Every structure is written in structure tokens, then in C-alpha cells.
Amino acid sequence: MKTKNVIWTMFIVLLGCSFLVPDSVQAKKKEKKKYEWKWDGKLSGNETVDQYLLSCDTLWTKIQNYREQIDQFDYKEDTLRFINGTDTTIYLAVHLENKEGQLFSKGVANWQLAQSIMSGVSIVLESTQIGLQTASATLALPNLGLGAISFAKYVKAGPNIIGIGMKEIKEIVQQRKYQWGQWKQAKEGAIEDLSTIDWSSLEQAGAAKISIDNLNKCFFIKKIEPQSETWTQMQTVLMNKTQEEMDADNKNFAMTTNMPEDTTKKNTEFSDDEFQKMMQENLG
């Protein structure tokens, strides 16, 4: 009886301690670690198993390279509002820049968007194809005899890589496709000579002098017509901002136009026509 009481008391104490563990510690325990493929490169001698492992290894390398690639640039949108008396004019401005804060010219931006979409689509398709090999590789393991123990963990890990390709990469591709659509819409009807816009209201907000040269080279800026649904949505968002917030937005935009251009990919420029043609041929 006493033993039972002691055990019950210890249980209560332990239960109480679990509630005293800081939330941050409990959260860390719940955090799902990012999967890492750690195949040692050894082959089993079975063609089916080895082909599967090699395919998974190649796919893993492509996924890592793609992750690095998509981290190389950001797609940026700015909503600009000009008020002249009772008249309000709204513009949508889009551009791409790298992680170091350098602008991409339109040609380089075309190439970056195209590459991120096409490379991602390729990985998703390859993941689907390798996924069809999983069952065959699993069924082939008994043919390895005792060696199956060493290779089963790698075959079992294959679906983790395939899952990343079919979910994470697919989601990135969908995001880039959306950005491509926004980029395309901004290009259609974009103002050809951006020096024709009266930028004085942005300058009066304390912003740095706007670089018209960078604007024409790196930005698509499109006037949003008052009768469009987009105009109503943008106007609603802008109306909910304070003047201080608007001034800060204007200043940040003006500073952006003065960022240096990324000159590292001059040999990988796509013209607008080449970009649109390639995307239409591959994605419809």
C-alpha cells in the first residue's frame, strides 16, 4: 500500500514538473527538423535498388540547388498614390532585386523568373516519376539477403525527398507562377517613359532623388484605372495608412530606385518577347 502511494506521489510530481517546463523548450521539442538525405553512396549490386537510390540522390542535389537559386532574388511590388486636389492617381510598380539589394534589369528579371519556374516544374515532374519507382525498390530489397538491412533505411527515406519535391517545390513554383502573372500584367499597359510621371510628391515626402534611368531599365509601372476592381482594393489599403506610413513608403520606393543594378548576370538576359514566348510554350 505504501509502495503504491509512493509511486502515485512520484507520478504527480513528475506531472507537475512537465507543466513547469518553459514554453520555448516545449516548442523546440515539437519543432520538426528539416529532413537531410545522408546516403553514403554505396551501391547494393541490385539494379532496381541502386537505380532508385541514384535517382533519389540526384533529385536531392537538384532540390538543394533550387533552394539556393530561389533565395537569390525577391519579387517586389509598390503601390504609389498621387493626390492632386480632388484627383487621386494610383500606380502599381514591380521589380526584382537580389539579396544584396541590387536591382535586376527587366531582361535579367525575365530570365530569373523563367528559370525559377522551369527548374521547379522539372523537379516536380522528376519527383513524380521517381515516386513510381518506390514500390519496385522496396520489393527488391529481399533480394539483397542480409544486405537489405543496410539499404532499407535509404529506400525508406526516398519518399521524404520525393515529398519535398512534390510539395515544397511545387508550392514555390506556384508562387513564382503567380509572380510571373503579376509581372506580365504590369508589363501590359506599362508606361514606356517613366520620366513623364510627376514624381514631385514623392520627393516632397523627404525621399532621395528618384533615378529615372533605373526606373526605365528595371521597373514596370502601370497606372491603375479608377473603374477597375484593383483600383478599389488599392485605394482601400492606402486610405487605411497614416500620412507618416505613406511618407515612409514613398521614401523607401525612391531609395530603391537608386540601388545599383546587378551586373552579374548580363549574359543571361531574356527580352520581354523571348520570355513571354518561352513561358507560353511551356506553361500555356
C-alpha positions in Angstrom: 0.0 0.0 0.0 2.8 2.4 0.9 4.6 1.5 -2.3 1.6 2.4 -4.3 1.3 5.7 -2.5 5.0 6.5 -3.2 4.6 5.6 -6.9 1.5 7.7 -7.2 3.2 10.7 -5.4 6.2 10.4 -7.8 3.8 10.4 -10.8 2.1 13.6 -9.5 5.4 15.3 -9.0 6.6 14.4 -12.5 3.4 15.5 -14.0 3.7 18.9 -12.2 7.3 19.3 -13.5 6.1 18.8 -17.0 3.9 21.9 -16.6 6.9 23.9 -15.3 8.9 23.3 -18.5 9.2 26.7 -20.3 7.1 27.0 -23.4 10.2 27.7 -25.5 11.6 24.3 -24.5 8.4 22.5 -25.3 8.1 24.3 -28.6 11.6 23.2 -29.6 10.7 19.6 -28.9 7.7 20.0 -31.2 9.7 21.6 -34.0 10.1 19.3 -36.9 13.7 19.0 -38.0 14.3 19.6 -41.7 15.0 16.3 -43.5 18.5 15.7 -44.6 19.4 12.9 -47.1 22.6 11.2 -45.9 23.2 8.3 -48.3 26.8 7.2 -48.1 26.9 6.5 -51.9 27.4 2.7 -51.6 25.6 0.6 -54.1 23.9 -2.7 -53.3 24.5 -4.5 -56.6 20.8 -4.8 -57.3 19.9 -2.7 -60.4 16.4 -1.8 -59.2 17.5 -0.7 -55.7 20.6 1.1 -57.0 18.8 3.0 -59.7 16.3 4.2 -57.1 19.0 5.4 -54.7 20.9 7.2 -57.5 17.6 8.8 -58.7 16.9 10.0 -55.1 20.4 11.3 -54.7 20.2 13.3 -58.0 16.8 14.7 -57.0 18.1 15.7 -53.6 21.0 17.6 -55.2 18.6 19.4 -57.6 16.4 20.4 -54.7 19.3 21.8 -52.7 20.5 23.8 -55.8 16.9 25.0 -56.4 16.5 26.2 -52.8 19.7 28.2 -53.2 18.5 29.6 -56.6 15.1 30.8 -55.4 16.8 32.6 -52.5 18.8 34.7 -54.9 16.1 37.2 -55.6 12.8 38.8 -54.4 9.8 40.0 -56.3 8.7 43.4 -55.1 5.5 45.4 -55.6 4.9 49.0 -54.6 1.5 50.8 -54.7 2.0 54.6 -55.3 -0.7 57.2 -54.8 -0.6 60.7 -56.1 -3.1 63.3 -55.0 -3.7 66.5 -57.0 -6.5 68.4 -55.4 -9.5 66.1 -55.5 -8.0 63.8 -58.1 -6.2 60.6 -57.0 -4.0 58.6 -59.3 -2.7 55.1 -58.3 0.2 53.3 -59.9 1.5 49.7 -59.4 5.3 49.4 -59.6 7.0 46.0 -59.8 10.7 45.0 -59.9 13.1 42.2 -58.9 16.2 42.6 -56.7 18.8 40.3 -55.2 19.5 39.7 -51.6 22.2 42.3 -51.5 19.7 45.0 -52.5 20.7 45.3 -56.2 18.1 45.9 -58.9 17.7 43.4 -61.8 17.2 44.9 -65.2 14.0 43.7 -66.9 15.9 41.3 -69.1 17.6 39.7 -66.1 14.3 39.6 -64.2 12.7 37.8 -67.1 15.5 35.2 -67.0 15.3 34.7 -63.2 11.5 34.2 -63.2 11.7 31.8 -66.2 14.5 29.8 -64.6 12.8 29.5 -61.2 9.6 28.3 -62.8 11.0 25.9 -65.4 13.6 24.4 -63.0 10.9 23.9 -60.3 8.5 22.3 -62.8 11.2 19.9 -63.8 11.8 18.9 -60.2 8.1 18.3 -59.5 7.8 16.1 -62.6 11.0 14.2 -61.7 9.7 13.7 -58.2 6.5 12.2 -59.5 8.4 9.8 -61.8 10.8 8.6 -59.0 7.8 8.1 -56.8 6.6 5.4 -59.1 9.8 3.5 -58.5 9.5 3.3 -54.7 7.3 0.2 -54.6 9.7 -1.7 -57.0 12.8 -0.7 -55.0 11.0 -1.8 -51.7 10.0 -5.2 -53.2 13.6 -5.7 -54.5 15.2 -5.4 -51.0 14.7 -9.1 -50.0 16.9 -10.0 -53.0 19.8 -8.5 -51.1 19.7 -11.0 -48.3 21.3 -9.7 -45.1 22.4 -6.6 -47.0 18.8 -5.5 -47.1 19.2 -4.2 -43.6 21.8 -1.6 -44.7 19.9 -0.4 -47.7 16.3 -0.5 -46.4 16.8 2.8 -44.5 17.8 4.6 -47.6 14.9 3.2 -49.7 12.6 4.0 -46.9 13.9 7.6 -46.9 13.3 8.1 -50.6 9.6 9.2 -50.1 10.9 12.1 -47.9 12.9 13.5 -50.8 10.0 12.9 -53.2 7.6 14.6 -50.8 9.8 17.7 -50.7 9.8 17.9 -54.5 6.1 17.3 -54.8 5.0 19.7 -52.0 7.6 22.3 -51.1 9.0 22.8 -54.6 5.5 22.7 -56.1 4.4 25.5 -53.7 7.4 27.6 -54.7 6.6 27.1 -58.4 3.0 28.2 -57.8 4.2 31.3 -56.1 6.6 32.1 -59.0 3.9 31.5 -61.5 1.7 33.9 -59.7 4.5 36.5 -59.7 5.1 35.8 -63.4 1.4 36.6 -63.9 1.7 39.8 -62.0 4.9 40.7 -63.9 3.1 40.0 -67.2 0.1 42.2 -66.2 2.3 45.0 -65.1 4.1 44.9 -68.4 0.9 45.1 -70.3 0.0 48.7 -70.4 3.1 49.8 -68.5 4.2 53.4 -69.0 7.1 53.4 -71.6 8.8 56.6 -70.4 8.6 56.9 -66.7 10.0 60.4 -66.8 6.5 61.5 -67.9 5.2 60.8 -64.3 5.3 63.8 -61.9 7.4 62.4 -59.1 7.5 65.6 -57.1 5.0 64.4 -54.4 7.4 61.5 -53.5 10.3 63.9 -53.4 8.4 66.2 -51.1 8.0 63.3 -48.6 11.7 63.6 -47.9 12.7 60.9 -50.3 16.0 60.8 -52.1 16.1 61.8 -55.8 14.5 59.2 -57.9 16.6 57.6 -60.6 14.6 57.8 -63.8 17.3 55.7 -65.6 16.9 52.8 -63.2 13.1 53.2 -63.3 13.0 52.8 -67.1 15.6 49.9 -67.1 14.3 47.9 -64.1 10.7 48.7 -63.3 7.3 48.1 -64.8 4.9 50.8 -63.7 1.3 50.7 -64.6 -1.5 53.2 -64.0 -4.5 51.6 -62.3 -7.7 52.9 -63.8 -10.4 54.1 -61.3 -13.1 51.8 -62.8 -11.1 48.6 -62.1 -11.6 46.4 -59.1 -7.8 46.6 -58.4 -8.1 50.4 -58.0 -10.8 50.0 -55.3 -8.7 47.4 -53.4 -5.6 49.5 -53.6 -7.4 52.7 -52.6 -8.9 50.9 -49.6 -5.4 49.7 -48.4 -3.9 53.2 -48.9 -6.7 55.0 -47.2 -6.0 52.9 -44.1 -2.5 54.2 -43.9 -1.4 57.2 -41.9 0.4 60.1 -43.7 3.6 59.0 -41.8 3.3 55.5 -43.2 2.6 56.8 -46.7 5.7 59.1 -46.5 7.8 56.2 -45.3 6.6 54.0 -48.3 7.3 56.8 -50.7 10.8 57.3 -49.3 11.6 53.6 -49.4 10.5 53.4 -53.0 12.6 56.4 -54.0 15.6 54.9 -52.3 15.0 51.6 -54.1 15.2 53.3 -57.5 18.7 54.4 -56.5 20.0 50.9 -55.8 22.8 49.7 -58.0 21.9 47.3 -60.8 23.0 43.7 -60.6 25.6 43.2 -63.3 26.5 39.6 -62.5 24.0 38.0 -65.0 24.3 40.3 -68.0 24.8 37.2 -70.2 21.5 35.7 -69.0 19.1 38.3 -70.1 15.8 37.5 -71.8 14.0 40.1 -73.9 10.3 40.6 -73.0 9.3 38.8 -76.2 11.6 35.8 -75.6 10.5 35.5 -72.1 6.8 35.5 -72.9 7.2 33.1 -75.8 9.1 30.6 -73.7 6.6 30.8 -70.8 3.7 30.4 -73.1 5.2 27.4 -74.9 6.0 25.6 -71.7 3.1 26.7 -69.4 0.4 27.8 -71.7 
